[in-house]
Amino acid sequence: MTCALKNLKGCIPNKEKRRFHTMGLHKPIAYLNKAVKSDLIIVDGLVGDLNFEEGGNPVQMDRIILGFDPVLVDSYVANLMGYDEKEIPYIKIAEQIGVGNCIASKEQVNELNENNNTQKIPYSREIEKLSKYVKEKDACSACYGSLIHALARLDEKGILRRLKTKLFIGQGYKGIKGEGIGVGNCTRGFTQNVQGCPPTAKDILEVLEKNL
Ligand code: SF4
């Protein structure tokens, strides 16, 4: 995941970057953050990518994230993308050596300027493939992005095909009752619901995995 901790690789020369790779990346990234402190972290989370830092499968999230602790920021972003911080070793190593602390509660995040933008950028072929599991009606881009990340994580684990239930998402389902899994507070009327406005991909994943 390319976010606050890994971003500091931009402060070292190419030769050193190659050495980081030979050392397995995780430990050097954590220790680089012990040596070079970040005072303020600003994450451009408007449009990230599903699986590659240089793009190809853009996922719109419409967020700018600000924080002072790179471990907290990275653990929060990991959850937004459907990962547990334990799955990304350098986050835990950085926490163990005192760079910062992983997110412990949702109360640590202040959400400002609620965004109900339902306009979306065109889907890549990969995103289109994931979207076939979804029935969408006016979903906010951040909500839809969380769902796409959750489906991508299931796909990475090779278990997406086991998902037989349709997923419903969007403001157009407000007040509507139905069978299936609803994603986000707008779909509270469905037999199962992932709460949140928007929910994180990790929250969505937890519910989906129970339905495989
Ligand atoms: S739950 Fe919130 S974020 Fe999701 S579609 Fe409804 S209003 Fe938008």
Residues whose N, C-alpha, C, O or C-beta is under 5 A from the ligand:
A	BS01	SF4	D138 A139 C140 C143 G170 Q171 V183 G184 N185 C186 G196 C197 P198
